[in-house]
Amino acid sequence: MHAITVRPTDQADAKGRHRPGPEKLEWSEVPTPAPGSGEVLVKVSACGMNRADLLQRQGLYPPPPGVSQIMGFEVVGTIAELGDDVSGWKVGDQVVGLLAGGGYAEYAVVPAGQLLHMPQGVDPVVAATLVEVAATVISNMDHVGLKSGETFLVHGGAGGVGQFAIQYAKALGCTVITTCGTPQKQEFCRRLGADVALDYHQDWVAGVKEATGGHGADVILDVMGAKYLGLNVDALATGGRLVIIGMQGGTKGELNIGKLLAKRGLVTATSLRFRPLAEKAQICRRVEELAWPMYADGRISPAPVETFPITEAAAAHTRLESGEVLGKIALTL
């Protein structure tokens, strides 16, 4: 089969690190994987692209031990082969798959528990971009117990995670605040249902306080990491919960424990990729239970999707790195 692989780079950055750029991606011939016990082989028709793929390409987010080195966390396709001890699925079924890696390829191995039925009324290419963000948001909101009547803040509301989180929190009955980088993105997020959309170039902490009458956000979903750590604590309500799911703003920050104590706040961080298979299977069932009906009845709209042939993965990575994507990117086969 063919898959996208990463050629090593001889060029070092200013800090002496070797970080392969998009131009190092190539469509190469590699061995076709075989499904093991409890796994299926999926013939891929489309693969969703995520920011974590950019990190993996640069060597900053390696896959768990034993997982394919090929990028790609979510696919749509048809089951080509069943491994041992797989029930409830058959060859030829069209499926959505959540992976720890291996999606940028003609065939991908998926644990059977991480297969989902196709969401009703959604184009298959669009469906390839849904499960990673839905699983991320739902699992984290379950983790911190977001509930109706609370104020929810999500950073990067115009991105794939942000768009789903805005709509999901509104469906739960929350007041939703988001941060964005341009007036156009702020207006887009308001159309999605955000009650308040703030410019992150300005004092968004003050904006949260003003919008909530000084209360702050009960739950914050953060993709920035270190850069926003102190600011997020400032924006928390008493008893608030901060969930960190990304490191776009760095990995090492300073935390004022006194402020956190005074607010009786919770700071937690999660990664979907490294969870045990049983947990990811449970999360996939939650996505089918909660998210798929919301797509079917219109309570949640899929993020806009830009498509590239998988052989043009380098151009797709360049596009995602530009920061200009309003939603998601899919690679098609």
C-alpha angles and dihedrals in degrees: 000000000000128000140166111266132179121240114214118251128226093197118095126205125233090283094050094255124138108228114170113224126216090272088070092067115102139174102243139173111252135165116282109245122237122221116244129205111315093013138103133207112233124200099221122227098169138005128203118230122221136183089249087067089063090053092048091051088055093049093250099112111037120187121255117272112286095018123119115271088222115105125242132096103191135037144170121212146107128289109256100175139006123221122215120291095024117136134171094039134078138193110278097032113137109230147171113229132200111208140183087217143324103081100120091080146082090254131024133186113230128185105244092235089061095057118106131191115249113274111249116260096003123125110246094237090052090046088060089067100048112071101061095054094039092049091047096050099039095046092049095045089050088049095056097031102240107194142181115288095028127118114244126196122194123181120220095025094177093060126088096265092042095051093051092043093052093052095040093051091048089051088054090054100255132143105245129211124178140178124226138169104234138034089243092056091045091054090046091054092049089054088053089057106271110149092206129019115191132194107243090207087069133054097295093168089063088046091055091049092049093047092051099041090249094309098110130206120317092203129020124192108200131191096173103071118184098017093060100033098104093036092052091053088051089053096048122107120229105285090016126156125221118199117192115200103159145040104209088129097046140279105258122062140157120251124199101218091190092062092046092050092049090053095042084228133173123221115190136163130201140183122201095199098064099045119116116268093249091056093048091049089053091049091051090054089052090052091053091045098047112016103038094058090048091055090046096053097037100249086123125032120204116251115258110272129214113200132211129176107255089242086065094055090128091061090046092053090049090051093050092047090054091073090225098107113114099204127337143339125223128196113215131205 
